[in-house]
Amino acid sequence: MPGVDAADEFETIERLFRPLAHPEWARGLIDDVAALPSRPGYDLILTKDAMVEGVHFLPDDPLDTVARKLLRVNLSDLAAKGAEPFGYLLACFWPVESGWLEREAFAAGLAEDQAKFGVHLLGGDTVVTPGPASFSLTALGWAPKGRTVARSGAQPGDLIVVTGMIGEGFLGLKAARGEVGLEDERVAALIAHYRTPEPRTDFALAVREHAAAALDVSDGLIADMGHMARASGVGIVIDLEKLPLSRAATAWLETRVDPPAALTDLATGGDDYEIVMAVPPGVFDSLKREADARHLRLTVLGEATGGDGVTVRYGGEIIPVTRTGWRHG
Amino acid sequence: MPGVDAADEFETIERLFRPLAHPEWARGLIDDVAALPSRPGYDLILTKDAMVEGVHFLPDDPLDTVARKLLRVNLSDLAAKGAEPFGYLLACFWPVESGWLEREAFAAGLAEDQAKFGVHLLGGDTVVTPGPASFSLTALGWAPKGRTVARSGAQPGDLIVVTGMIGEGFLGLKAARGEVGLEDERVAALIAHYRTPEPRTDFALAVREHAAAALDVSDGLIADMGHMARASGVGIVIDLEKLPLSRAATAWLETRVDPPAALTDLATGGDDYEIVMAVPPGVFDSLKREADARHLRLTVLGEATGGDGVTVRYGGEIIPVTRTGWRHG
């Protein structure tokens, strides 16, 4: 049914998206396709995530941060696989009632993060929907041939290591909903993390060089470790008290009456966009040096074992995890 | 906000989409990314189209045909650029109230057309939306390095040639809405074309070898010729009475009191997914032989000229085209 929204969509592409286009491969966004040259010796890595207003972001999240988050959650997937990003394709579903302000904000957010992460728009589609604002992004990156890091590959004895901090996604959403009673500054930091998580793009090479298995923490730390355990055919044991927490999360934890339950919330909430890895003990020091050089926190949570599934301990005792947000375990 | 729909979405991927996955490059759909080997000597061609229930398809269109149409409109873009398809990534936005029946039908449609067109699922995302069913697909193909056919490239004197028939998209939509008073058999044929247009995948190589410029007819024949004229810096003159029509379209035309207006409807309705090309006169016979070998209709509509824009004639007289569905021209 072309033509329904043709006018606005043509102008959206011409005025807002063409400035974001890859100078060569996007063919000016006027040729229906992008054309990428072959890069011998490298695999092309692709990932695709979708976001819906009211489901994956809040109706009052600014659209520039929605655009940045959409790009970042995809870049996070690439980083966890050891791939360097270079471009993306984008589908926008604009609500009937949305106008230029929303589109301009969205494009401005993309422009900001394109520059930050060194990627360009390659193509896509923009349509109008009677439903909520929705977006889908396909991100592309390069990895040396055969060097993409998988979820499988963890061996018993490997250390389970995570970048950055865990629970910011869970607390950030609560903060954005006004459900966290902390100082304004900490609430603002949590909301900022929720809206624009930090993909570990500059750690991708280190992950590729050192990790036996890796993925990004999107479903929730425990769920994502479950994915790794299952794909690798190992068990994973972690200690909740080792969870790396921000100052805001530490302050929040102090307000809770049941610390292991609260830590479990942080470890199951998801949306952290950190990288969890299985790392052979012999290469951990080398990985740690890479992290230190980037001022990136790196935390050993536990280890891979024989058996299967994820075992969660607190104070040395195994605790049952009932809210995993995942099916398989 | 992962977890909201995690259960269904995991099972959708495992049960319905994993059987569609590329045996190697999709990494079992469990690794967040696809990894494609380099193909030296070839460019990777990407295109992305989105569809929304109530906008791009009708609420009572069967979901297996929605899936097939989504794949086909993307394959049509690749064919018009001279690229051979091999894979796709998919984002599904399922309405809250949708269940397994809808998802199974959608996957069955994909399975049918994957086999028909020789493509595989590479990855994607599946989420739940409070809005209408929506889908976005990124299709991938190969073309020999530097051989992707552009909208630009038409020269004055080139013949303007189109595959298949024009107006089936326009009449097909009318037929699906019960607005075409023809014999049942013809209405059924129109609806079938509307729901599952035929991408000219098997003509891609011929397009690449012979066309100076090409694109698929999605916005509407006149609008799409306008895109070509503008990108190429030429004018295009066509004669409406040369429009290739199906028997159903011919029967419909006979019921109209104003033939040029009716032909203009067919030439502006869009959704035809034929390929319109600028072809140097010296290679037309060779292109025609390629079409004949595939039992594919090929029609000369007019020619590229000096000047700019699209000039539409009927009975040798220039007629004003007021409903073009396009901005530029």
Chai-1 contact restraints between the chains, C-beta under 6 A:
chainA,res_idxA,chainB,res_idxB,connection_type,confidence,min_distance_angstrom,max_distance_angstrom,comment,restraint_id
A,M1,B,H56,contact,1.0,0.0,6.0,A-B,restraint_1
A,P2,B,S218,contact,1.0,0.0,6.0,A-B,restraint_2
A,P2,B,D219,contact,1.0,0.0,6.0,A-B,restraint_3
A,P2,B,G270,contact,1.0,0.0,6.0,A-B,restraint_4
A,G3,B,G325,contact,1.0,0.0,6.0,A-B,restraint_5
A,V4,B,V55,contact,1.0,0.0,6.0,A-B,restraint_6
A,A6,B,G325,contact,1.0,0.0,6.0,A-B,restraint_7
A,A7,B,R327,contact,1.0,0.0,6.0,A-B,restraint_8
A,F10,B,R327,contact,1.0,0.0,6.0,A-B,restraint_9
A,D31,B,A150,contact,1.0,0.0,6.0,A-B,restraint_10
A,D31,B,R151,contact,1.0,0.0,6.0,A-B,restraint_11
A,D32,B,T47,contact,1.0,0.0,6.0,A-B,restraint_12
A,D32,B,D77,contact,1.0,0.0,6.0,A-B,restraint_13
A,V33,B,I45,contact,1.0,0.0,6.0,A-B,restraint_14
A,V33,B,T47,contact,1.0,0.0,6.0,A-B,restraint_15
A,V33,B,D77,contact,1.0,0.0,6.0,A-B,restraint_16
A,V33,B,K81,contact,1.0,0.0,6.0,A-B,restraint_17
A,A34,B,L46,contact,1.0,0.0,6.0,A-B,restraint_18
A,A35,B,D43,contact,1.0,0.0,6.0,A-B,restraint_19
A,A35,B,I45,contact,1.0,0.0,6.0,A-B,restraint_20
A,A35,B,T148,contact,1.0,0.0,6.0,A-B,restraint_21
A,L36,B,L44,contact,1.0,0.0,6.0,A-B,restraint_22
A,P37,B,D43,contact,1.0,0.0,6.0,A-B,restraint_23
A,S38,B,S38,contact,1.0,0.0,6.0,A-B,restraint_24
A,S38,B,R39,contact,1.0,0.0,6.0,A-B,restraint_25
A,S38,B,P40,contact,1.0,0.0,6.0,A-B,restraint_26
A,S38,B,Y42,contact,1.0,0.0,6.0,A-B,restraint_27
A,R39,B,S38,contact,1.0,0.0,6.0,A-B,restraint_28
A,P40,B,S38,contact,1.0,0.0,6.0,A-B,restraint_29
A,P40,B,P40,contact,1.0,0.0,6.0,A-B,restraint_30
A,Y42,B,S38,contact,1.0,0.0,6.0,A-B,restraint_31
A,D43,B,A35,contact,1.0,0.0,6.0,A-B,restraint_32
A,D43,B,P37,contact,1.0,0.0,6.0,A-B,restraint_33
A,L44,B,L36,contact,1.0,0.0,6.0,A-B,restraint_34
A,I45,B,V33,contact,1.0,0.0,6.0,A-B,restraint_35
A,I45,B,A35,contact,1.0,0.0,6.0,A-B,restraint_36
A,L46,B,A34,contact,1.0,0.0,6.0,A-B,restraint_37
A,T47,B,D32,contact,1.0,0.0,6.0,A-B,restraint_38
A,T47,B,V33,contact,1.0,0.0,6.0,A-B,restraint_39
A,K48,B,L89,contact,1.0,0.0,6.0,A-B,restraint_40
A,K48,B,A91,contact,1.0,0.0,6.0,A-B,restraint_41
A,K48,B,G123,contact,1.0,0.0,6.0,A-B,restraint_42
A,K48,B,G124,contact,1.0,0.0,6.0,A-B,restraint_43
A,K48,B,D125,contact,1.0,0.0,6.0,A-B,restraint_44
A,D49,B,D125,contact,1.0,0.0,6.0,A-B,restraint_45
A,A50,B,A91,contact,1.0,0.0,6.0,A-B,restraint_46
A,A50,B,D125,contact,1.0,0.0,6.0,A-B,restraint_47
A,A50,B,V127,contact,1.0,0.0,6.0,A-B,restraint_48
A,V52,B,V127,contact,1.0,0.0,6.0,A-B,restraint_49
A,V52,B,T129,contact,1.0,0.0,6.0,A-B,restraint_50
A,G54,B,P130,contact,1.0,0.0,6.0,A-B,restraint_51
A,V55,B,V4,contact,1.0,0.0,6.0,A-B,restraint_52
A,H56,B,M1,contact,1.0,0.0,6.0,A-B,restraint_53
A,D77,B,D32,contact,1.0,0.0,6.0,A-B,restraint_54
A,D77,B,V33,contact,1.0,0.0,6.0,A-B,restraint_55
A,K81,B,V33,contact,1.0,0.0,6.0,A-B,restraint_56
A,L89,B,K48,contact,1.0,0.0,6.0,A-B,restraint_57
A,L89,B,T138,contact,1.0,0.0,6.0,A-B,restraint_58
A,A91,B,K48,contact,1.0,0.0,6.0,A-B,restraint_59
A,A91,B,A50,contact,1.0,0.0,6.0,A-B,restraint_60
A,A91,B,S136,contact,1.0,0.0,6.0,A-B,restraint_61
A,F93,B,S134,contact,1.0,0.0,6.0,A-B,restraint_62
A,G123,B,K48,contact,1.0,0.0,6.0,A-B,restraint_63
A,G124,B,K48,contact,1.0,0.0,6.0,A-B,restraint_64
A,D125,B,K48,contact,1.0,0.0,6.0,A-B,restraint_65
A,D125,B,D49,contact,1.0,0.0,6.0,A-B,restraint_66
A,D125,B,A50,contact,1.0,0.0,6.0,A-B,restraint_67
A,V127,B,A50,contact,1.0,0.0,6.0,A-B,restraint_68
A,V127,B,V52,contact,1.0,0.0,6.0,A-B,restraint_69
A,T129,B,V52,contact,1.0,0.0,6.0,A-B,restraint_70
A,P130,B,G54,contact,1.0,0.0,6.0,A-B,restraint_71
A,G131,B,G131,contact,1.0,0.0,6.0,A-B,restraint_72
A,G131,B,P132,contact,1.0,0.0,6.0,A-B,restraint_73
A,P132,B,G131,contact,1.0,0.0,6.0,A-B,restraint_74
A,S134,B,F93,contact,1.0,0.0,6.0,A-B,restraint_75
A,S136,B,A91,contact,1.0,0.0,6.0,A-B,restraint_76
A,S136,B,S136,contact,1.0,0.0,6.0,A-B,restraint_77
A,T138,B,L89,contact,1.0,0.0,6.0,A-B,restraint_78
A,T138,B,T138,contact,1.0,0.0,6.0,A-B,restraint_79
A,T148,B,A35,contact,1.0,0.0,6.0,A-B,restraint_80
A,A150,B,D31,contact,1.0,0.0,6.0,A-B,restraint_81
A,R151,B,D31,contact,1.0,0.0,6.0,A-B,restraint_82
A,S218,B,P2,contact,1.0,0.0,6.0,A-B,restraint_83
A,D219,B,P2,contact,1.0,0.0,6.0,A-B,restraint_84
A,G270,B,P2,contact,1.0,0.0,6.0,A-B,restraint_85
A,G325,B,G3,contact,1.0,0.0,6.0,A-B,restraint_86
A,G325,B,A6,contact,1.0,0.0,6.0,A-B,restraint_87
A,R327,B,A7,contact,1.0,0.0,6.0,A-B,restraint_88
A,R327,B,F10,contact,1.0,0.0,6.0,A-B,restraint_89
